Amino acid sequence: MARFTLPRDLYHGKGALEALKTLKGKKAIVVVGGGSMKKFGFLDKTVSYLKEAGMEVELFEGVEPDPSVETVMKGAAAMQKFCPDWIVSIGGGSPIDAAKAMWAFYEYPDTKFETLCNPFHFPTLRTKAKFCAIPSTSGTATEVTAFAVITDYKAGIKYPLADFNITPDVAIVDPALAETMPPKLTANTGMDAMTHAIEAYVSTLNCNYTDPLALHAIKMISEHLVNSYKGDKEARAKMHDAQCLAGMAFSNALLGIVHSMAHKTGAAYSGGHIVHGAANAMYLPKVIQFNAKDSVAEKRYAEIAHFLGLHHAGLRHPIEGVRALVNHIRHMNKDLDIPHGIKDYEGGIINEKEFLEKLPHVAANAVGDACTGSNPRKITPPEMEKLLKACFYDTDVDF
């Protein structure tokens, strides 16, 4: 038996933010990140619509990129004091992910973060509040997923939290919010969405319900991401829908080792963070080469290439489709100004010596990541070390 879970209601299209007026409740806490939602007027609109719905509103502002355990605990404490019956989070993936974790600690103050890190072991939520998510970026799709990523900065590890309990009750996908994204964020979040869709399609948990969502998302992203990056507003709106479709797919089919690697390398180095979407973009072609040694995965990658109409992607010779897909991803990365290897990321901020010294530890952590279990090909720590080195130096994978 399998399960397919989505938000109860999803409002989409321009003007969808006004759906906040329809929420029923007495108190809402709004969780938000930096200043962009305030700067462009969306935070004020959110508060206004909630008040129009008859609710008392309180703000929890300042959730940082890659939200920390400490921020989650502060937000949960604010919720315990205010006692909202709606948690509304607006912004990128970071405030929404943080709010999901805050939700658990609000309803169960005595729970331990370590318990939540165990996939699908959340306590039953909605005993105190419901959750509404409003994304401003076109990538994480956290507004429709059963996932959140929280960073333990002391350990230098990003922890993916996974449980159908944290799938929002309401998602509002309004493209007006995505129009404010700068180009670099557009590129990184867009390739995050592409990785979601491709990993969902080849996941060991793919099914008839997730495959159409994943394939259509891949095609939309292939057609619209580069133009969105260049500032085309119509393409930006298409991407906002595409990333949501990708999220619906991967929330139910789960992911693979591209995400395992991105989670465990993101905060591991003293030179700086590797932004999640950029990490996925760099690692995806290498992981496709690695996974394609599995005949089932090879066939499904070839199906993606065939669906996209890529050259030499005939299904009779799946390896041709795999090569075409790898080249397609690399070409997209080039058009989006994303480097092909960690060594060249942000002008070389990740020190080679530190990377190699930490490689065994990072590789072991990646193998143990929650996303590894649904990858189509099993991987050992030594193989993960070789794969990460290929991602650092941008070399082909043939093992």
Protein Blocks (a to p, Z undefined) as FASTA:
>chain_A
ZZddddfbdcedehklmmmmmpgcfbdcdddfdfmlmmnommmmmmmmmmmnopacddde
hiaehiafklmmmmmmmmmmnopabdcdeddfklmmmmmmmmmmmmmmmbcfklmmpghi
accehklbccddddfbdfkommmccbdcdddfknopacddddfklpcfbdcddfklmmmp
cfklmmmmmmmmmmmmmmmmmpmkbcfklmmmmmmmmmmmmmmmmmmmnopaklmmmmmm
mmmmmmmmmmmnopafklmmmmmmmmmpfkbccdfklmmmmmmmmmmmmmmmpmklmmmm
mmmmmmnopahiafklmmlmmmmmmmmmmmmmmmnopafbfklgghipacfklmmmmmmm
mmmmmmmpmklmmpcbdcdfklmmmmmmmmmnopaddZZ
